[in-house]
Protein backbone atom coordinates (compact mmCIF):
# COMPACT_ATOMS: atom_id res chain seq x y z
CA UNK A 1 0.00 0.00 0.00
CA UNK A 2 1.36 3.42 -0.90
CA UNK A 3 0.97 6.50 1.23
CA UNK A 4 -1.11 9.36 -0.08
CA UNK A 5 0.93 12.28 -1.40
CA UNK A 6 0.38 15.48 0.59
CA UNK A 7 0.98 18.88 -1.01
CA UNK A 8 1.21 22.13 0.93
CA UNK A 9 -0.32 25.06 -0.97
CA UNK A 10 0.63 28.36 0.63
CA UNK A 11 -0.54 30.96 -1.96
CA UNK A 12 -3.92 31.90 -0.51
CA UNK A 13 -5.64 32.37 -3.88
CA UNK A 14 -4.08 29.43 -5.72
CA UNK A 15 -6.77 27.67 -7.73
CA UNK A 16 -9.43 30.32 -7.14
CA UNK A 17 -9.45 31.92 -10.61
CA UNK A 18 -8.63 28.75 -12.52
CA UNK A 19 -9.42 25.59 -10.54
CA UNK A 20 -7.86 23.28 -13.16
CA UNK A 21 -4.45 22.88 -11.43
CA UNK A 22 -6.18 22.14 -8.12
CA UNK A 23 -8.64 19.65 -9.59
CA UNK A 24 -5.90 17.90 -11.59
CA UNK A 25 -3.95 17.23 -8.40
CA UNK A 26 -7.04 16.20 -6.44
CA UNK A 27 -8.12 13.87 -9.26
CA UNK A 28 -4.75 12.11 -8.91
CA UNK A 29 -5.43 11.55 -5.23
CA UNK A 30 -3.08 14.22 -3.91
CA UNK A 31 -4.20 15.69 -0.61
CA UNK A 32 -3.93 19.49 -0.67
CA UNK A 33 -3.01 21.21 2.59
CA UNK A 34 -4.23 24.76 2.00
CA UNK A 35 -3.46 28.15 3.49
CA UNK A 36 -6.83 29.13 4.99
CA UNK A 37 -5.65 32.45 6.47
CA UNK A 38 -6.24 34.32 3.16
CA UNK A 39 -2.93 36.22 3.50
CA UNK A 40 0.79 35.60 3.14
CA UNK A 41 2.02 33.23 5.80
CA UNK A 42 4.81 33.96 8.24
CA UNK A 43 7.74 31.57 8.56
CA UNK A 44 6.40 29.81 11.69
CA UNK A 45 3.03 29.32 9.95
CA UNK A 46 4.79 27.82 6.92
CA UNK A 47 6.65 25.44 9.26
CA UNK A 48 3.32 24.27 10.70
CA UNK A 49 1.62 23.92 7.30
CA UNK A 50 4.42 21.98 5.57
CA UNK A 51 4.87 19.26 8.19
CA UNK A 52 4.15 15.85 6.73
CA UNK A 53 4.08 17.12 3.14
CA UNK A 54 5.86 15.61 0.13
CA UNK A 55 5.29 18.62 -2.15
CA UNK A 56 5.31 22.38 -1.54
CA UNK A 57 3.59 24.91 -3.76
CA UNK A 58 4.62 28.29 -2.43
CA UNK A 59 4.32 31.89 -3.55
CA UNK A 60 5.86 34.94 -1.92
CA UNK A 61 5.94 33.28 1.49
CA UNK A 62 9.36 32.61 3.04
CA UNK A 63 10.60 29.18 1.99
CA UNK A 64 13.52 29.21 4.41
CA UNK A 65 15.81 26.46 5.68
CA UNK A 66 13.55 26.13 8.76
CA UNK A 67 10.51 25.59 6.52
CA UNK A 68 12.28 22.99 4.37
CA UNK A 69 13.73 21.22 7.42
CA UNK A 70 10.21 20.88 8.86
CA UNK A 71 9.33 18.49 6.02
CA UNK A 72 11.94 15.71 5.87
CA UNK A 73 9.89 13.84 3.22
CA UNK A 74 9.74 16.88 0.90
CA UNK A 75 10.51 15.84 -2.68
CA UNK A 76 9.41 18.79 -4.76
CA UNK A 77 9.06 22.58 -4.39
CA UNK A 78 7.14 24.70 -6.89
CA UNK A 79 7.12 28.50 -6.76
CA UNK A 80 3.84 30.02 -7.94
CA UNK A 81 4.50 33.71 -8.41
CA UNK A 82 4.52 36.56 -10.87
CA UNK A 83 7.14 39.20 -11.54
C-alpha positions as CSV (number, residue, x, y, z in Angstrom):
1,X,0.0,0.0,0.0
2,X,1.4,3.4,-0.9
3,X,1.0,6.5,1.2
4,X,-1.1,9.4,-0.1
5,X,0.9,12.3,-1.4
6,X,0.4,15.5,0.6
7,X,1.0,18.9,-1.0
8,X,1.2,22.1,0.9
9,X,-0.3,25.1,-1.0
10,X,0.6,28.4,0.6
11,X,-0.5,31.0,-2.0
12,X,-3.9,31.9,-0.5
13,X,-5.6,32.4,-3.9
14,X,-4.1,29.4,-5.7
15,X,-6.8,27.7,-7.7
16,X,-9.4,30.3,-7.1
17,X,-9.5,31.9,-10.6
18,X,-8.6,28.7,-12.5
19,X,-9.4,25.6,-10.5
20,X,-7.9,23.3,-13.2
21,X,-4.4,22.9,-11.4
22,X,-6.2,22.1,-8.1
23,X,-8.6,19.7,-9.6
24,X,-5.9,17.9,-11.6
25,X,-4.0,17.2,-8.4
26,X,-7.0,16.2,-6.4
27,X,-8.1,13.9,-9.3
28,X,-4.7,12.1,-8.9
29,X,-5.4,11.5,-5.2
30,X,-3.1,14.2,-3.9
31,X,-4.2,15.7,-0.6
32,X,-3.9,19.5,-0.7
33,X,-3.0,21.2,2.6
34,X,-4.2,24.8,2.0
35,X,-3.5,28.2,3.5
36,X,-6.8,29.1,5.0
37,X,-5.7,32.4,6.5
38,X,-6.2,34.3,3.2
39,X,-2.9,36.2,3.5
40,X,0.8,35.6,3.1
41,X,2.0,33.2,5.8
42,X,4.8,34.0,8.2
43,X,7.7,31.6,8.6
44,X,6.4,29.8,11.7
45,X,3.0,29.3,9.9
46,X,4.8,27.8,6.9
47,X,6.6,25.4,9.3
48,X,3.3,24.3,10.7
49,X,1.6,23.9,7.3
50,X,4.4,22.0,5.6
51,X,4.9,19.3,8.2
52,X,4.1,15.8,6.7
53,X,4.1,17.1,3.1
54,X,5.9,15.6,0.1
55,X,5.3,18.6,-2.1
56,X,5.3,22.4,-1.5
57,X,3.6,24.9,-3.8
58,X,4.6,28.3,-2.4
59,X,4.3,31.9,-3.5
60,X,5.9,34.9,-1.9
61,X,5.9,33.3,1.5
62,X,9.4,32.6,3.0
63,X,10.6,29.2,2.0
64,X,13.5,29.2,4.4
65,X,15.8,26.5,5.7
66,X,13.6,26.1,8.8
67,X,10.5,25.6,6.5
68,X,12.3,23.0,4.4
69,X,13.7,21.2,7.4
70,X,10.2,20.9,8.9
71,X,9.3,18.5,6.0
72,X,11.9,15.7,5.9
73,X,9.9,13.8,3.2
74,X,9.7,16.9,0.9
75,X,10.5,15.8,-2.7
76,X,9.4,18.8,-4.8
77,X,9.1,22.6,-4.4
78,X,7.1,24.7,-6.9
79,X,7.1,28.5,-6.8
80,X,3.8,30.0,-7.9
81,X,4.5,33.7,-8.4
82,X,4.5,36.6,-10.9
83,X,7.1,39.2,-11.5
